[in-house]
């Protein structure tokens, strides 16, 4: 009996015998094809797949993935440290030369129940707007082609934004809707522990909001935008879409703050959630390498003002603050990623993906990521144009969905602590 059939037959026994989290799946475990750009230590392929191949901690409980990875497709091979062959051998997973073969397991028709598409990392060109041209749309087109030929449409997860081009992202979304493909996408950061725990009431009237990160242009602006959207989308009336966007840096950014176009009070409150005190300056953070601060200023269709700000140089910085109508106090929180830099963020994301694969429904709206994809592209174009841009193509809305059950509550970091060395290989818990 091969690994896949053995695990499918013993899944429920394992869940009841060793105290694993109940996953609510009484049938066979979904067979999943993993399609990725590059697989080496700390790439998204690594930190996602390790939580699909082994048990992992989620909210303090050791959790069985409840799915089986049954095929690999690697678009590129790392010049050193590539993990594809070794992991495939360890877990008896075949590596195929094409996406079609990975989805059909070398046969003629779709032979998997879900697809994990990881289009992040690897050697791909950067365009004139500073966007790396990852092949997410190509992956999607190849995957959908096999589904259409087989006349069977299964859940698909697309890592991070849908595409560097909004028109392609919209096409992906529309095609998924047309053919009934349960589509999920997005960032890991909105699922991180909130310290302090901040829950905005549904239907809240938000006057202004800010999201702060400490990472590079574009790739971390995406995460900052998803943090922002995950917090503000439940405001009164739901999401309404974006009216205009502007990218500012240097003196232009600080002059805009002086003019009241974005709030340094909100920014300081967001940073206070991380440091426990007010910082002397937002232009640099003591103890960190100097990095050029930039901001993306957003005006939503319903009048909400928001900003995504890059402060300092720290890859684990994810902070949020907002001011509610009629309130003087600022509500703020920091998204804590756990030990090992951002690696442990992917436990909660993997849990959400596995829930999506089993339930055939995304636990939070894919429209969030579609809108963020469009905002990010427009922000990069505004940066190049050096002016504010109207975004009539983004003046559309969606309704939020409660995803609290998918978020890490911090209990896992009482088990995996900062004293636990970060492991190499497929080892999501560091031996815990």
Rosetta blueprint (number, residue, H / E / L):
1 X L
2 X L
3 X H
4 X H
5 X H
6 X H
7 X H
8 X H
9 X H
10 X H
11 X H
12 X H
13 X H
14 X H
15 X H
16 X H
17 X H
18 X L
19 X L
20 X L
21 X L
22 X L
23 X L
24 X L
25 X L
26 X L
27 X L
28 X L
29 X L
30 X E
31 X E
32 X E
33 X E
34 X E
35 X E
36 X E
37 X L
38 X L
39 X L
40 X E
41 X L
42 X L
43 X L
44 X H
45 X H
46 X H
47 X H
48 X H
49 X H
50 X H
51 X H
52 X H
53 X H
54 X L
55 X L
56 X E
57 X E
58 X E
59 X L
60 X L
61 X E
62 X E
63 X E
64 X L
65 X L
66 X L
67 X E
68 X E
69 X E
70 X E
71 X E
72 X E
73 X E
74 X E
75 X L
76 X L
77 X L
78 X L
79 X L
80 X L
81 X L
82 X E
83 X L
84 X H
85 X H
86 X H
87 X H
88 X H
89 X H
90 X H
91 X L
92 X L
93 X L
94 X E
95 X E
96 X E
97 X L
98 X L
99 X H
100 X H
101 X H
102 X H
103 X H
104 X H
105 X L
106 X L
107 X L
108 X L
109 X L
110 X L
111 X L
112 X L
113 X L
114 X E
115 X E
116 X E
117 X E
118 X E
119 X L
120 X L
121 X L
122 X L
123 X L
124 X L
125 X L
126 X E
127 X L
128 X L
129 X L
130 X L
131 X L
132 X E
133 X L
134 X L
135 X L
136 X H
137 X H
138 X H
139 X H
140 X H
141 X H
142 X H
143 X H
144 X H
145 X H
146 X H
147 X H
148 X H
149 X H
150 X H
151 X L
152 X L
153 X L
154 X L
155 X E
156 X E
157 X E
158 X E
159 X E
160 X E
161 X L
162 X L
163 X L
164 X L
165 X L
166 X H
167 X H
168 X H
169 X H
170 X H
171 X H
172 X H
173 X H
174 X H
175 X H
176 X H
177 X H
178 X H
179 X H
180 X L
181 X L
182 X L
183 X E
184 X E
185 X E
186 X E
187 X L
188 X L
189 X H
190 X H
191 X H
192 X L
193 X E
194 X E
195 X E
196 X L
197 X L
198 X L
199 X L
200 X L
201 X L
202 X L
203 X L
204 X L
205 X L
206 X E
207 X E
208 X E
209 X E
210 X E
211 X E
212 X E
213 X E
214 X E
215 X L
216 X L
217 X L
218 X L
219 X H
220 X H
221 X H
222 X H
223 X H
224 X H
225 X H
226 X H
227 X H
228 X H
229 X H
230 X H
231 X H
232 X H
233 X L
234 X L
235 X L
236 X L
237 X L
238 X L
239 X E
240 X L
241 X L
242 X E
243 X E
244 X E
245 X E
246 X E
247 X E
248 X E
249 X E
250 X L
251 X H
252 X H
253 X H
254 X H
255 X H
256 X H
257 X H
258 X H
259 X L
260 X L
261 X L
262 X L
263 X L
264 X H
265 X H
266 X H
267 X H
268 X H
269 X H
270 X H
271 X H
272 X H
273 X H
274 X H
275 X H
276 X L
277 X L
278 X L
279 X L
280 X L
281 X L
282 X L
283 X L
284 X L
285 X L
286 X L
287 X L
288 X L
289 X L
290 X L
291 X L
292 X L
293 X L
294 X E
295 X E
296 X E
297 X E
298 X E
299 X E
300 X E
301 X L
302 X L
303 X L
304 X L
305 X E
306 X E
307 X E
308 X E
309 X E
310 X E
311 X L
312 X L
313 X L
314 X E
315 X E
316 X E
317 X E
318 X E
319 X E
320 X E
321 X E
322 X E
323 X E
324 X E
325 X L
326 X L
327 X L
328 X L
329 X L
330 X E
331 X E
332 X E
333 X E
334 X E
335 X E
336 X E
337 X L
338 X L
339 X L
340 X L
341 X L
342 X L
343 X L
344 X L
345 X H
346 X H
347 X H
348 X H
349 X H
350 X H
351 X H
352 X H
353 X H
354 X H
355 X H
356 X H
357 X H
358 X H
359 X H
360 X L
361 X L
362 X L
363 X L
364 X L
365 X L
366 X H
367 X H
368 X H
369 X H
370 X H
371 X H
372 X H
373 X H
374 X H
375 X H
376 X H
377 X H
378 X H
379 X H
380 X H
381 X H
382 X H
383 X H
384 X H
385 X H
386 X L
387 X L
388 X L
389 X E
390 X E
391 X L
392 X H
393 X H
394 X H
395 X L
396 X L
397 X L
398 X E
399 X L
400 X L
401 X L
402 X L
403 X L
404 X H
405 X H
406 X H
407 X L
408 X L
409 X L
410 X L
411 X H
412 X H
413 X H
414 X H
415 X L
416 X L
417 X L
418 X L
419 X L
420 X L
421 X L
422 X L
423 X L
424 X L
425 X L
426 X L
427 X L
428 X L
429 X L
430 X L
431 X L
432 X L
